Amino acid sequence: MSNTYAPYFTENAYETFSNTDAFIYSYSDQEYKLNTSEIEITQNEIEKTLYTSTFQVMYENESRETETFDFKGEAIVPVEGKIGKIQFNDQERLLEKIRE
């Protein structure tokens, strides 16, 4: 995953991010698909390095049943094109669904 995601982070930020629950979805024994949609990213008008986002994640289990989950997030982008810190909330509901 490092080859895919690390280039989008500042030097130490990817390591910090990967030590969170960021990739927990990748380690499930369940068969499922995740797709994102309705992605909106807004730059803070006062603090130009701060961005907020909202997006939806559609979960599809192996029986092809789907459910959509709403996420919100914040990111600090201190250098153009490089994430210094990123976090998302409301992951617990999706994780519970994956673990069923």
Phi, psi and omega in degrees: 000334180302318180298328182280316191256327186305324181299343181268001182245157172293172189310309183261349186293324180297316180299316178299313181298316183290343177274002174266195177277016187306320185252017182301332179296335183282348186253018179275148175276350181285151174267122180200167176234145174235135176226141177257152177203176176052042182280123176232127180236130182233130176276135178295134183290331182266308180261095189294345179269356181259130178234142172246153181217154169227147178197165178246144174240122177264124179258132176232121180275180184293342175272005179071017174281139183239154174210143182252138181238135179267135179236152171231149180209166175225146177219146171251127182237086185287337180231136183307126178082004182231124179277128177266329178200142178212142177212152179232151175244169179069029176283336186301319181297318179294318179299319177300317180296316180297324183280350180298000000 
